[in-house]
Amino acid sequence: MHSRPFQFTAYAQNKGAESEGQVQSLRDWMLTDAFWRWAWCVSLIVAMLAGVACYEWWDDIVRVWPAAARLYLPG
């Protein structure tokens, strides 16, 4: 009987140490203004595309989800 069910190897410890530098560089990049400008631009574009898609396919959306017709009542 072993007192510890899992034995960590030197490979597993080294593997974690190698990716630690990559995680740190990603964190450093996320703290820059350029990253957040890029992220906001991408999210704005995705939101606009979702809005255009809903506008273009509204009849199909109402056919699949009839309750959506109550969201827009013309006149």
JOGISUL-V181264 format. One record per residue. N is the residue number from 1. D_FIRST is the distance of its C-alpha to the first C-alpha in Angstrom with 2 decimals. Layout:
n:N d_first:D_FIRST
n:N d_first:D_FIRST
This chain:
n:1 d_first:0.00
n:2 d_first:3.75
n:3 d_first:6.51
n:4 d_first:8.85
n:5 d_first:9.06
n:6 d_first:12.15
n:7 d_first:13.19
n:8 d_first:16.93
n:9 d_first:18.97
n:10 d_first:22.32
n:11 d_first:24.09
n:12 d_first:23.04
n:13 d_first:24.18
n:14 d_first:27.42
n:15 d_first:28.13
n:16 d_first:28.21
n:17 d_first:30.46
n:18 d_first:32.88
n:19 d_first:33.44
n:20 d_first:33.93
n:21 d_first:37.37
n:22 d_first:38.35
n:23 d_first:37.46
n:24 d_first:39.48
n:25 d_first:42.46
n:26 d_first:42.37
n:27 d_first:42.43
n:28 d_first:45.30
n:29 d_first:47.19
n:30 d_first:46.77
n:31 d_first:48.48
n:32 d_first:51.62
n:33 d_first:54.73
n:34 d_first:54.98
n:35 d_first:51.69
n:36 d_first:52.83
n:37 d_first:56.29
n:38 d_first:54.78
n:39 d_first:52.41
n:40 d_first:55.32
n:41 d_first:57.52
n:42 d_first:54.97
n:43 d_first:54.34
n:44 d_first:58.11
n:45 d_first:58.66
n:46 d_first:55.96
n:47 d_first:57.48
n:48 d_first:60.94
n:49 d_first:59.79
n:50 d_first:58.19
n:51 d_first:61.48
n:52 d_first:63.57
n:53 d_first:61.34
n:54 d_first:61.73
n:55 d_first:65.49
n:56 d_first:65.88
n:57 d_first:63.82
n:58 d_first:64.81
n:59 d_first:66.46
n:60 d_first:63.37
n:61 d_first:61.15
n:62 d_first:63.48
n:63 d_first:63.46
n:64 d_first:59.64
n:65 d_first:59.39
n:66 d_first:62.69
n:67 d_first:61.84
n:68 d_first:62.15
n:69 d_first:65.89
n:70 d_first:66.25
n:71 d_first:65.12
n:72 d_first:68.37
n:73 d_first:71.58
n:74 d_first:74.57
n:75 d_first:77.83
